[in-house]
Amino acid sequence: MEKTKKHIEFHVDIDGEADQLHVHVDAEKPTTGELLVGCLAVANCVAETVARTGSVGKRKVLRNIAVMASAMAGEPLDEEES
């Protein structure tokens, strides 16, 4: 049995003047797991790009992303965890 490939696109529009961020996911019937794996892959790619172009290491960027995600859930990480 052949596995079918899924295509998921994450579109991010940043409006600096209005200080707004709009995110749109374009996918056909994705599962929760597929969306989460896609988000984590994007986070990893962002961390690699930031580390390559800046003075912060990839692990630190990933930790900062985790802190932001935790804050979005209303459960900020302790300083020791970040």
C-alpha positions in Angstrom: 0.0 0.0 0.0 1.5 3.3 -1.1 1.5 6.2 1.3 0.1 9.4 0.0 2.0 12.7 0.5 0.3 15.6 2.1 1.0 19.2 1.3 0.6 21.8 4.1 1.4 25.4 3.6 1.8 27.9 6.4 1.3 31.5 5.2 2.4 34.3 7.5 1.6 38.0 6.6 3.3 40.6 8.8 1.9 44.1 8.8 4.5 46.2 10.6 2.6 49.4 10.3 -0.5 48.0 12.0 1.5 45.8 14.3 -0.4 42.7 13.2 0.4 39.2 12.2 -1.9 36.9 10.2 -1.3 33.2 9.8 -3.2 31.0 7.4 -2.8 27.2 7.0 -3.6 25.8 3.6 -4.0 22.0 3.7 -6.6 19.5 2.8 -8.0 17.7 5.8 -4.8 17.6 7.9 -4.7 15.7 11.1 -3.7 17.3 14.4 -0.5 15.3 14.3 0.4 16.5 10.8 -0.2 20.1 11.8 2.0 19.8 14.9 4.8 18.1 13.0 4.6 20.8 10.4 4.7 23.5 13.0 7.7 22.0 14.7 9.5 21.6 11.4 8.9 25.3 10.7 10.1 26.2 14.2 13.3 24.2 13.6 13.8 25.9 10.2 13.3 29.3 11.8 15.8 28.5 14.6 18.4 27.4 12.0 17.9 30.6 10.0 18.1 32.9 13.0 21.2 31.1 14.2 22.8 31.3 10.8 22.1 35.0 10.4 22.5 36.2 14.0 24.6 35.8 17.1 22.2 33.4 19.0 22.6 29.7 18.8 19.9 27.3 17.5 19.2 25.8 20.9 18.7 29.2 22.4 16.2 30.2 19.7 14.3 26.9 20.2 14.2 27.5 23.9 12.8 31.0 23.2 10.2 29.6 20.9 9.2 27.1 23.6 8.9 30.0 26.2 6.6 31.9 23.7 4.5 28.9 23.1 4.2 28.2 26.8 3.2 31.8 27.4 0.5 31.5 24.7 -0.9 28.6 26.6 -1.1 30.7 29.7 1.6 28.6 31.5 4.9 30.5 31.3 8.0 28.4 31.9 10.2 29.0 34.9 13.5 30.8 34.2 15.4 27.6 35.0 13.4 25.7 32.3 14.0 28.3 29.6 
